[in-house]
Structure formats: structure tokens, C-alpha cells
Amino acid sequence: MTDRAAITEAVAAQIEPFNKKGIALTDATTFQHDLEWDSLTVMDFVAAIEDEFDILITMNMQAEIETIGQLVDAVVKLKSE
Amino acid sequence: MTDLFSKFDALIAEKAALMATGVRDPIGIVMDEVKSPTEAVIKGKDTILLGTYNYMGMTFDPDVIRAGKEALDSYGSGTNGSRCLNGTFRDHIDAEEALKEFYGTSHAMVFSTGYQANLGFVSTIAGKGDYVILDADSHASIYDGCFLGNAEIVRFRHNSVEDLDKRLGRLPAEAAKLVVLEGVYSMLGDIAPLDKMVAVAKKHGAQVLVDEAHSMGFYGPNGRGVYEAQGLDGEVDFVVGTFSKSVGTVGGFVVSNHPSFEILRLVCRPYVFTASLPPSVVATAATSIRKLMHAHNKRAHLWENVKQLHGGLKALGFRLPTDTPESAIVTVLLDDQDQAVTMWDKMIELGVYVNMARPPATPAGTFLLRCSLCAEHTREQIETVLGRFAEAGRAVGAIA
């Protein structure tokens, strides 16, 4: 399994408790429109991702992340730094 | 062509639906007459004010009023200009002197509002490549200061020392860092474990700002705030505060011992590019601040009022966010928007003014009624208020 595939899987596991409607997840799934998360859910989720990968996703970076694919790319990049 | 206002259509519809239920407009209250720090007339009805942040009841203090009138007579109604041009009068300097005396610091800088103090300080001090680490429940003025500036913004879970520690540990060691905390969080009235948080911030080499807007005058031996009450005098790099709460007028400030602090007057845009406070405002502020230094009886009575209201509401069976009162803010948690609005409306009808708040202003999706106490509330007024809370609470099913 590639790093990206492993990270995608780990991200999906973190999404699960917040995925109340059981939406099918792809790289193109958006947090705001597909998963219908409000700002509080986003905050809890970001904290969970940060703790899972021991990284920091600043609010500046969060503003650029709309889809699962973009989040995985950001985690891959942060993990390699 | 898209109307620029169309983005608000959903909110406009929501408000219209709420108004159609027959309740009064929660953001449309008008005080037709103000009789004292604790009483006003709203639509012809005598109303007990229990949601004004007038913690120390200084708005009608005779010395404060006299100072304002004298300044109005001697210096006119306004300054017409920036603090950096023609807008610094004798009493602007005097208000800053009073703040230095009050906080025991070498520097004090007065802004035109508390909002601008946070907006200006946070956006200016943290620049590109620097980090601001803030509590998730921070006030809007702190968030807006972050958005106005160019720093990297990192949030930690509300009041979690562990979460703060972890996030600071992930930042580059050499980067400049500002940790932003509040003494009292204004929605639930809970206080921060500043002693532990400041220790963690120092361990990671961060500088610390504490906003003490909701604590001035009644925490710590000198009334400086929660940080003083927790033994942190001299440990906090910057303290932000406001004239609009305990001081009883309008304005904001930052105090500090940092040797380079004064340069901010040249580089802080929300300080430079706005008119300074009217002379009467800074004169009342200076007088009020000096009186707050010695207001021990008022302070004691305020805490008695807090205990009476918190204990009384708890005994009635209301849900409160803290088991014991931590500040002069006492919040009642309610189930949903309908219940909150209906109960708030009922309280107004019964002659008690409290604040109603809902998300996004509140944390964790809560709907609440917020009370703030005043040192000038009498024991009898609090008893009356409790009776009316019981009546309104039963009417909406918030208590049995």
C-alpha cells in the first residue's frame, strides 16, 4: 500500500464518527456540501486529524481544503516535512 | 445579475419566521429611560437590568459623571482626529496613566473600542511566519484580529491545557508565537486555568496575551483580573481590556511591560487610522479606573450577588454550565431556539432584561440566556429576578 492510500484509509476512519448520514467517501467528497458539516464539526474533526498524524493544520490551510482528496494531499505533504 | 444581499436570504427568512410567532425582536430592545446601573424603562415598563456587563456599577458614579462634564466643558465634544495627529488631549494621557497605575505596568495604549484593541494588537504583533495559538471559544474580536493579520492561526480545544501543549509542541521551535487566552469566557461565564496555560506557553517559548474584559475590578488583590487572582502578575506579556464593562464607558486598551511596546502607536492600523475617544469618555474612564482600585466593598457585594443568583437558579432546577459560580456571568442553558426566545420574551414581559444567545456566538451549538450581575444590584432585586425566572421557566417547560 502506498503512503497516500494508507493516509486515505486513516482519514476515512477519522471521518466515520462524524459521517452521520453514511455518505460514500471519494477524493471528491466535500466536507461542507456532501458531508454537511458545520464549523463546530469541522473543528472537532481537524483536531482529531491533527492528533492522529501528529501534525498541525492551521486555519489558513483549512481555508484551502474543501475535499477529502485535498485533505489527504495536505496530510501527505505535512508528514513529509 | 446577482443581488449582493441574496447571500442573506436564508437568514432574513429565518428572522421573519421568528417574528411571525409574535415575540419581540431580540436585537431591537430600546432603553427609553435609564434610571440607574440596574434599572431602565423599556416600552413604558420598569425593568431590572441583568445583562449589561456593568459589573461595578460605575455608570452613574457622581465622581465619574463630574469628570465627564468638566472635560466636555473644557475640551469640547470630540477630538476630530487620530491619536497620532490632533487626537491626543490631556485626558487620553491621563487614562493611560490610570491604567499603568491600575495594572502596575510601564506601558498602556488606549484604543477607541475593546474590539479594536484585540483587532489592532493581534493583527499587528503577529506577522507573516509568526503563529497565533488561540482558544477555540475566543471572542470574535480575537478571531477578526487573526483574519486581519498575516500570521499562521492555530486553534486548541477550549480551556484544554493538554491540547495547547500538544499544538505548541508541533510548531517550529524558532518561530515567534503568541498564545491568546481569556480570563473569563463570556458566553458560559467559565474561567481559564491560566496558571497552567501560561506555564505551558512559557515552556514552549511563546509570549502570552490575556483578555481580561470580563474580570476587571473584581479578581485578584488589585482587581486586575483572573491572571492576578491565579498569581500570574508579571508573568503575562500583554493584557487586553475594555472601558465598556466594569469601567462604565467605551474604549479598549492593551497594557504591557515590553520595552518596545510604544512602537505600536506607529504601526497598529486600527489605532492610527481612526478618531480617538471623545475627551469626556477618557476623563470618565480615568476617574472610574482609579476608583476601581479601591472598590473593595463593591467587589464583595458583587460576589455576594453572583452567589445568590447562581445558587437560586440552581435550586429552581435550571441547567447551568458551571456547578459553582466562576464569574459575574451566570448562564442558563436551554433546549433550543424556540424555548430560548420564548423564555427571553417572557422575562422582558415580566420586567427583567437578560441576553439571549445562539450559535454561532455560543460554543457547542448551545442556546442560552445570559445574566451579568452588577455590584449595585440589591438582595431584593435578585430575589425578584429569581421569582420571575421561576415563572418564565415553568411557562416554557425549562423547569418543572
Interface residues (C-beta under 8 A of the other chain):
Chain A: D38 S39 L40 M43 A47 E50 D51 D54 I55 L56 T58 M59 N60
Chain B: Y131 A136 C146 E152 I153 V154 R155 R157 D163 K166 R167 R170 L171 P359 P360 A364 G365
